[in-house]
């Protein structure tokens, strides 16, 4: 694209594309044919309204939707995020060396990456018409009469392929936002991609990754399930104590502690191993949520896209059923109200999981089935030992 003003300054805007890549080189070639000094700054901007991402309906809900907004990198904060509300309440402006600025929407982003050897002014704002703007301004290009020059920047518009983004600019791969558990999520993603390279199916890769994680925590889970099984075994004795000391809570608590001591049971033994595993499970959740590789990736039969909800709700119903049967293996809560709430948990979770991406629900189903199998075996072993003794 070329343009020339009345003074003889000719500006050519050139777009350079590479086949199979989402990175575009944008250059301005200037020929100052005027009789005076000419100068101008290159600026680039990204513009978006505040509507939710199209994938928001299948992003998991319950406040766990992927980030939507702008982001940049700074020397003291390699991944600085700005929600649209942030951009409205506290517009950002800073002169930074190199860097980039991006607009992020779940699996995709658009980003300006100006000259890494210069400092640029990055900013965010919201227009009066309600559009969210993120952009940059480069140093001035100054040309004397008869002089030629050029300025430019790279522009990326495509999927959040973290390996490609890492090649383009430092820290741009952090737009694949795993949150504060990134140090766990990144190795999980690497392992997931290695499994996929072997099996060629992302659904099967999720299943095998879940099996590997479950195997890694096998002994820790066994400790938890043994504690639950022992609690289930002494449940009749606990009920007798509650009935015997129904009017004296202090004596009831003391009798419970004596029972735990006699039976060598730690009432918190079932909770601690689960808490230790939670960061890994949360990190895996975000790994699956943020992986563009799952977008439009088929699994089997009716599941044609692991990044969207199961169209026939088969996986969510399986997940709810697995939760129900897992509850049957655990001792019921002593509080009637708590017991009632627990009965409804499979129904509530099934409802929420109806709109979860199929890849996430697949992970939960496999994890529940493996947990249920392990817990069933351990419970039967302990009950069998108790009956023999």
C-alpha positions as CSV (number, residue, x, y, z in Angstrom):
1,X,0.0,0.0,0.0
2,X,1.5,3.4,-1.0
3,X,0.5,7.0,-0.3
4,X,2.2,10.3,-1.1
5,X,1.4,13.7,0.3
6,X,1.6,17.1,-1.5
7,X,5.0,17.8,-0.1
8,X,6.5,14.7,-1.8
9,X,6.8,12.3,1.2
10,X,6.0,8.8,0.0
11,X,5.0,6.1,2.5
12,X,4.7,2.4,1.5
13,X,3.1,0.0,4.0
14,X,4.3,-3.6,3.4
15,X,2.9,-6.8,4.8
16,X,5.2,-9.9,4.7
17,X,3.5,-13.3,5.2
18,X,5.1,-16.7,5.6
19,X,3.2,-19.8,4.5
20,X,1.9,-21.8,7.4
21,X,2.7,-19.2,10.0
22,X,0.6,-16.7,11.9
23,X,3.3,-14.1,12.2
24,X,3.2,-11.1,9.9
25,X,5.9,-8.5,9.4
26,X,4.5,-5.0,9.0
27,X,6.9,-2.3,7.7
28,X,6.6,1.3,6.7
29,X,9.0,2.4,4.0
30,X,9.4,6.2,3.8
31,X,11.0,8.3,1.1
32,X,11.3,11.9,2.1
33,X,11.1,13.7,-1.2
34,X,10.2,17.0,0.5
35,X,12.6,19.9,1.1
36,X,12.2,19.8,4.9
37,X,12.9,17.3,7.7
38,X,10.1,14.8,8.3
39,X,9.3,12.6,11.3
40,X,6.6,10.3,12.5
41,X,6.1,7.5,15.0
42,X,4.8,4.0,14.2
43,X,1.9,2.9,16.4
44,X,0.0,-0.3,16.5
45,X,-3.2,-1.1,18.4
46,X,-5.5,-3.9,19.2
47,X,-9.2,-3.2,19.6
48,X,-12.0,-5.3,21.2
49,X,-15.4,-4.9,22.7
50,X,-16.2,-6.2,26.2
51,X,-18.4,-9.2,25.0
52,X,-17.5,-12.6,26.5
53,X,-15.4,-15.0,24.5
54,X,-17.4,-17.3,22.2
55,X,-15.9,-20.3,24.2
56,X,-17.1,-18.9,27.6
57,X,-20.1,-21.1,27.6
58,X,-17.9,-24.2,27.6
59,X,-15.0,-22.9,29.7
60,X,-16.0,-24.6,32.9
61,X,-18.0,-21.9,34.7
62,X,-17.9,-21.5,38.5
63,X,-15.5,-18.6,38.1
64,X,-12.9,-20.7,36.4
65,X,-13.2,-19.2,32.9
66,X,-9.9,-18.4,31.0
67,X,-8.5,-14.9,31.1
68,X,-10.0,-12.4,28.7
69,X,-8.2,-9.1,28.3
70,X,-4.9,-7.4,27.4
71,X,-1.3,-8.3,28.6
72,X,2.2,-7.1,28.2
73,X,5.7,-7.9,29.6
74,X,7.8,-5.7,31.9
75,X,11.3,-6.2,33.3
76,X,9.9,-6.8,36.8
77,X,6.8,-8.6,35.8
78,X,7.1,-10.9,32.8
79,X,3.4,-11.3,32.3
80,X,1.2,-8.4,33.3
81,X,-2.5,-8.9,32.7
82,X,-5.2,-6.2,32.3
83,X,-8.9,-7.0,32.5
84,X,-11.2,-4.8,30.6
85,X,-12.3,-3.4,34.0
86,X,-8.6,-2.6,34.8
87,X,-8.2,-0.8,31.5
88,X,-11.2,1.3,32.3
89,X,-10.4,2.1,35.9
90,X,-6.6,2.4,35.7
91,X,-5.2,2.8,32.2
92,X,-1.7,1.6,31.8
93,X,1.2,3.5,30.2
94,X,4.9,2.8,30.3
95,X,8.0,3.1,28.2
96,X,9.6,-0.3,28.1
97,X,12.6,-1.9,26.3
98,X,11.6,-4.4,23.6
99,X,8.6,-6.4,24.7
100,X,5.1,-6.9,23.3
101,X,1.5,-6.2,23.9
102,X,-1.4,-8.6,23.3
103,X,-5.1,-9.1,23.4
104,X,-5.9,-12.6,24.8
105,X,-9.1,-14.6,24.3
106,X,-8.9,-18.2,25.6
107,X,-7.1,-20.2,22.9
108,X,-6.1,-17.3,20.8
109,X,-4.3,-14.0,20.9
110,X,-3.3,-11.1,18.7
111,X,0.0,-9.3,19.6
112,X,2.2,-6.6,18.5
113,X,6.0,-7.3,18.8
114,X,7.9,-4.1,17.9
115,X,11.7,-3.8,17.5
116,X,13.4,-5.6,20.4
117,X,16.4,-3.3,20.2
118,X,14.3,-0.1,21.0
119,X,12.1,1.1,23.8
120,X,8.5,1.6,23.1
121,X,5.5,3.2,24.9
122,X,2.9,0.6,25.7
123,X,-0.6,1.6,26.8
124,X,-4.2,0.5,27.5
125,X,-7.4,2.5,27.5
126,X,-11.1,2.4,26.9
127,X,-12.7,4.7,24.4
128,X,-15.8,6.7,25.0
129,X,-17.7,4.2,22.8
130,X,-16.7,1.4,25.1
131,X,-13.9,-0.3,23.0
132,X,-10.9,-1.6,24.8
133,X,-7.6,-0.5,23.2
134,X,-4.1,-1.9,23.8
135,X,-1.2,-0.7,21.8
136,X,2.3,0.7,21.4
137,X,4.1,3.7,20.0
138,X,7.7,3.4,18.7
139,X,10.4,6.0,18.7
140,X,10.2,8.6,16.0
141,X,11.6,7.9,12.5
142,X,13.4,11.1,11.5
143,X,14.4,11.7,7.9
144,X,16.2,14.7,6.3
145,X,15.2,15.9,2.8
146,X,15.9,13.2,0.2
147,X,16.6,10.6,2.9
148,X,14.9,7.2,3.0
149,X,14.1,5.0,6.0
150,X,11.9,2.4,7.4
151,X,10.3,1.2,10.6
152,X,8.2,-1.8,11.4
153,X,7.0,-4.4,13.9
154,X,5.8,-8.0,13.9
155,X,2.1,-8.8,14.3
156,X,0.9,-12.2,15.5
157,X,-2.7,-13.3,15.2
158,X,-3.3,-17.0,15.9
159,X,-3.5,-19.8,18.4
160,X,-1.7,-19.8,21.7
161,X,0.9,-22.4,20.7
162,X,3.4,-21.8,23.5
163,X,6.4,-23.4,21.7
164,X,5.9,-21.0,18.7
165,X,5.2,-18.0,20.9
166,X,8.4,-18.7,22.8
167,X,10.3,-18.4,19.6
168,X,8.7,-15.1,18.6
169,X,9.4,-13.1,21.7
170,X,10.6,-13.6,25.3
171,X,7.7,-14.4,27.7
172,X,5.0,-14.3,25.0
173,X,4.4,-18.0,25.8
174,X,3.2,-17.0,29.3
175,X,0.0,-15.9,27.6
176,X,-0.8,-19.6,27.9
177,X,-1.9,-18.8,31.4
178,X,-1.6,-21.6,34.0
179,X,-1.9,-19.2,36.9
180,X,0.2,-19.5,40.0
181,X,0.6,-23.3,39.5
182,X,2.5,-22.9,36.2
183,X,5.5,-24.7,37.6
184,X,3.4,-27.8,37.9
185,X,1.2,-27.2,34.8
186,X,4.1,-26.8,32.4
187,X,5.7,-30.2,33.0
188,X,2.2,-31.7,32.8
189,X,1.6,-30.2,29.4
190,X,5.0,-31.4,28.3
191,X,4.1,-34.9,29.4
192,X,0.7,-34.7,27.8
193,X,2.3,-33.7,24.4
194,X,4.8,-36.6,24.7
195,X,2.0,-39.1,25.3
196,X,0.1,-37.7,22.4
197,X,3.1,-38.0,20.1
198,X,3.0,-41.8,20.9
199,X,-0.8,-42.5,20.7
200,X,-2.0,-39.8,18.3
201,X,-5.2,-39.1,20.1
202,X,-5.6,-36.3,22.7
203,X,-8.5,-38.1,24.5
204,X,-6.3,-41.2,25.0
205,X,-3.4,-39.0,26.0
206,X,-5.6,-37.4,28.7
207,X,-6.6,-40.9,30.0
208,X,-3.0,-42.1,30.1
209,X,-1.8,-38.9,31.8
210,X,-4.5,-39.3,34.4
211,X,-3.4,-42.9,35.0
212,X,0.3,-41.8,35.4
213,X,-0.7,-39.1,37.9
214,X,-2.8,-41.6,39.8
215,X,0.1,-44.0,39.9
216,X,2.4,-41.3,41.2
217,X,0.0,-40.7,44.1
218,X,-0.9,-44.3,44.6
219,X,0.6,-44.8,48.0
220,X,-0.6,-41.4,49.2
221,X,-4.1,-42.1,48.0
222,X,-3.9,-45.5,49.7
223,X,-3.2,-43.9,53.0
224,X,-6.2,-41.7,52.6
225,X,-8.5,-44.6,51.6
226,X,-7.3,-46.8,54.4
227,X,-8.2,-44.0,56.8
228,X,-11.6,-43.7,55.3
229,X,-12.1,-47.5,55.3
230,X,-11.1,-47.7,59.0
231,X,-13.6,-44.9,59.8
232,X,-16.2,-46.8,57.9
233,X,-15.3,-50.0,59.9
234,X,-15.8,-48.3,63.3
235,X,-18.9,-46.4,62.3
236,X,-21.2,-48.6,64.4
237,X,-19.1,-48.0,67.5
238,X,-19.1,-44.2,66.8
239,X,-22.9,-44.3,66.5
240,X,-23.2,-46.0,69.8
241,X,-21.0,-43.3,71.4
242,X,-23.2,-40.6,69.9
243,X,-26.3,-42.2,71.3
244,X,-24.8,-42.9,74.7
245,X,-23.5,-39.4,75.2
246,X,-26.1,-37.5,73.2
247,X,-26.6,-35.0,76.1
248,X,-22.9,-34.5,76.9
249,X,-20.8,-33.3,74.0
250,X,-17.6,-33.2,76.0
251,X,-17.8,-36.8,77.1
252,X,-18.8,-37.7,73.6
253,X,-15.7,-36.1,72.1
254,X,-13.5,-37.8,74.7
255,X,-15.0,-41.2,74.0
256,X,-14.5,-40.6,70.3
257,X,-10.8,-39.8,70.9
258,X,-10.4,-42.9,73.0
259,X,-11.9,-45.0,70.2
260,X,-9.6,-43.4,67.6
261,X,-6.6,-44.2,69.9
262,X,-7.7,-47.7,70.6
263,X,-8.3,-48.5,66.9
264,X,-5.2,-46.5,65.8
265,X,-7.2,-44.2,63.6
266,X,-6.2,-40.7,62.6
267,X,-9.5,-38.9,61.9
268,X,-7.7,-36.4,59.7
269,X,-5.7,-39.1,58.0
270,X,-8.1,-39.1,55.0
271,X,-7.9,-35.4,54.4
272,X,-4.1,-34.6,54.4
273,X,-3.2,-36.9,51.4
274,X,-6.0,-35.4,49.4
275,X,-4.9,-31.8,50.2
276,X,-1.3,-32.7,49.1
277,X,-2.6,-33.8,45.7
278,X,-4.9,-30.9,45.1
279,X,-2.3,-28.5,43.5
280,X,-1.5,-31.2,40.9
281,X,-5.2,-31.7,40.1
282,X,-5.8,-28.0,39.9
283,X,-2.7,-27.5,37.7
284,X,-3.9,-30.3,35.4
285,X,-7.3,-28.6,35.2
286,X,-5.6,-25.4,33.8
287,X,-3.4,-27.5,31.6
288,X,-6.4,-28.9,29.9
289,X,-8.3,-25.6,30.0
290,X,-5.5,-23.6,28.3
291,X,-4.3,-26.1,25.7
292,X,-5.3,-25.0,22.2
293,X,-4.2,-28.5,21.1
294,X,-7.5,-29.8,22.4
295,X,-9.5,-27.4,20.2
296,X,-11.4,-29.4,17.5
297,X,-9.5,-32.5,18.6
298,X,-11.8,-35.6,18.3
299,X,-11.8,-38.5,20.9
300,X,-14.2,-41.3,20.0
301,X,-17.6,-41.7,18.5
302,X,-19.8,-38.7,19.4
303,X,-17.0,-36.6,20.9
304,X,-15.7,-34.6,17.9
305,X,-14.1,-31.7,19.9
306,X,-12.5,-32.1,23.4
307,X,-12.6,-28.4,23.9
308,X,-16.4,-28.1,24.0
309,X,-19.2,-29.7,26.0
310,X,-20.2,-33.3,25.4
311,X,-23.2,-32.8,23.1
312,X,-25.1,-35.8,24.6
313,X,-24.0,-35.3,28.3
314,X,-22.7,-38.9,28.5
315,X,-19.4,-38.0,30.2
316,X,-21.1,-35.6,32.8
317,X,-23.6,-38.3,33.7
318,X,-20.8,-40.9,34.1
319,X,-18.9,-38.4,36.3
320,X,-22.0,-37.9,38.5
321,X,-22.6,-41.7,38.7
322,X,-18.9,-42.2,39.7
323,X,-19.2,-39.6,42.4
324,X,-22.4,-41.3,43.8
325,X,-20.7,-44.7,44.0
326,X,-17.6,-43.2,45.6
327,X,-19.8,-41.8,48.3
328,X,-21.1,-45.2,49.0
329,X,-17.6,-46.4,49.9
330,X,-17.1,-43.6,52.4
331,X,-18.5,-43.4,55.9
332,X,-21.5,-41.1,56.1
333,X,-21.0,-37.7,57.9
334,X,-22.1,-37.7,61.5
335,X,-24.1,-34.5,61.0
336,X,-27.5,-35.2,59.4
337,X,-27.5,-31.9,57.6
338,X,-24.0,-32.5,56.2
339,X,-25.0,-36.0,55.1
340,X,-28.0,-34.5,53.2
341,X,-25.7,-32.0,51.5
342,X,-23.3,-34.8,50.5
343,X,-26.1,-36.8,49.0
344,X,-26.9,-33.9,46.6
345,X,-23.2,-33.3,45.7
346,X,-23.2,-35.7,42.7
347,X,-26.3,-34.0,41.3
348,X,-24.9,-30.5,41.7
349,X,-21.6,-31.4,40.2
350,X,-23.2,-33.2,37.3
351,X,-25.2,-30.1,36.6
352,X,-22.1,-27.9,36.5
353,X,-20.1,-30.4,34.5
354,X,-22.8,-30.4,31.7
355,X,-21.1,-27.4,30.2
356,X,-17.5,-28.3,30.9
357,X,-15.2,-29.1,28.0
358,X,-15.3,-32.8,27.2
359,X,-11.6,-33.1,27.8
360,X,-11.9,-31.9,31.3
361,X,-14.9,-34.1,32.1
362,X,-13.0,-37.1,30.6
363,X,-10.2,-36.4,33.1
364,X,-12.6,-36.3,36.1
365,X,-14.4,-39.5,35.0
366,X,-11.1,-41.4,34.6
367,X,-9.8,-40.0,37.9
368,X,-13.0,-41.0,39.7
369,X,-13.1,-44.5,38.3
370,X,-9.4,-45.1,39.2
371,X,-10.0,-43.7,42.7
372,X,-13.2,-45.8,43.1
373,X,-11.4,-49.0,42.1
374,X,-8.5,-48.3,44.5
375,X,-10.8,-47.4,47.3
376,X,-13.0,-50.4,46.8
377,X,-10.1,-52.8,46.9
378,X,-8.7,-51.2,50.1
379,X,-12.1,-51.1,51.8
380,X,-12.7,-54.7,51.1
381,X,-9.3,-55.7,52.4
382,X,-9.7,-53.9,55.7
383,X,-13.2,-55.1,56.2
384,X,-12.0,-58.7,55.4
385,X,-9.2,-58.4,58.0
386,X,-11.6,-57.0,60.5
387,X,-14.0,-59.9,60.1
388,X,-11.2,-62.5,60.4
389,X,-10.0,-60.9,63.7
